[in-house]
């Protein structure tokens, strides 16, 4: 990742999406491009124009957290965007040491036990590279196509953009695609020297125009709770709520738990569990460790 470009484009795209009226300024005249001017952001953040121009050119070294918060207020950033800006500033101050060969945190054995104990709820864990590293039986049944996809290799980002099956599986594929890219960008900001992560982004950008177009938007978001509809090839549509939980002692692993949002979905989840137990018990997905290797 080119850090200066990342900083510059992130700030530029945030500035371009805000109208003067939204910022409490007059509409003005003679505007050739949408959004705020650099000098207007500087005024709103109470810093000099020269300093903001330097920052938007990608130089966040020496910028205090107070200034970052002031910029976030001026640009109307949400919590995820402010966290991303702080990550970029942290990366600008740190030495550039690629960590692609470093071993990720090991998956604690107890985590699989906890996930398996969740009866009637699909539960699974993934790392910051979107590799699925642990599942219970119902999650394996739910994500059967993803987990056995040759192109995805157990990776939800690859599945979303590179496997045509995903466009039928995710009923609102466009929103899912938006979410995957925005969450992935946040992870890249937090781990800019992770070679495997940046290689994944490069692969997706090369192989999918849908991904590259979204990546160029520089959007960032959290994906902690919500609702989604999945279309399973055996039981049909499932209306699911979900919660995402960060796991203690790990900055890269998240646990996802789904629950039925209505009675028909609850009944279909029961049917799905029975189907998986009866039809594919001899062909289970073996969860991958967070290092990308299959567990014994």
Secondary structure as GFF3:
##gff-version 3
##sequence-region A 1 296
A	DSSP	alpha_helix	3	16	.	.	.	ID=ss1
A	DSSP	alpha_helix	38	45	.	.	.	ID=ss2
A	DSSP	alpha_helix	49	56	.	.	.	ID=ss3
A	DSSP	alpha_helix	65	74	.	.	.	ID=ss4
A	DSSP	alpha_helix	79	93	.	.	.	ID=ss5
A	DSSP	alpha_helix	109	116	.	.	.	ID=ss6
A	DSSP	beta_strand	123	126	.	.	.	ID=ss7
A	DSSP	beta_strand	132	135	.	.	.	ID=ss8
A	DSSP	alpha_helix	137	142	.	.	.	ID=ss9
A	DSSP	alpha_helix	144	147	.	.	.	ID=ss10
A	DSSP	alpha_helix	156	162	.	.	.	ID=ss11
A	DSSP	alpha_helix	166	169	.	.	.	ID=ss12
A	DSSP	alpha_helix	173	190	.	.	.	ID=ss13
A	DSSP	alpha_helix	195	207	.	.	.	ID=ss14
A	DSSP	alpha_helix	209	215	.	.	.	ID=ss15
A	DSSP	beta_strand	225	232	.	.	.	ID=ss16
A	DSSP	beta_strand	236	246	.	.	.	ID=ss17
A	DSSP	beta_strand	254	260	.	.	.	ID=ss18
A	DSSP	alpha_helix	263	279	.	.	.	ID=ss19
A	DSSP	three_ten_helix	281	283	.	.	.	ID=ss20
###
